[in-house]
């Protein structure tokens, strides 16, 4: 899936979140791997798996419309199908989602 959102747009939306540096670093790692796989330049269109993971992590964990996670989900450019209620199991998006979830759930520990 291609969309017009860049990694930088999502990273900028996350600024201000108390886990911004960890979330951005994790996304940057996945973005770099995807760029190598898809032979894209880093910073070009956000990989569909990354966009899906960002959308769902934001949807599930945001703290309201003023939360940076909410902004990142909106910036992801991902639009789920009508029947979707979470990240698609067994996909790279799910792996990315789980990495992000680990960071966000670390505050509960």
C-alpha positions, 0 to 999 in steps of 0.5 A: 500500500502506498500513501503520501505520508512521510516518516517525518510527518508522523515523527513530527506528530509524535513530538510532545508525547512522553515516549516520543524519542523511543517511539520515533527511534523504533519507527525509524528502525522499521522505516530504514529496514522498509526503505532497504526492502522497497529500495526507497529513500528514507523519508519517502512515502511511509511504508503501508505496514508502518502506516497501519501500525501507527494508525492502530497504536494511536487509535488504541492508546491515544489520550484524546484529540490533543494527544500526540498519538492521536495526531500521529494516527491521523498523520499516518494516512492509513484508513482501515477497512470497515470490518477492521478493528485492530492491526491485521494478525500475522503481518509486519504491521503487527510486529511493528505494532507490538514493538510500539505497544511494548514502549507504551505499556512500559509506563504501566510497569 
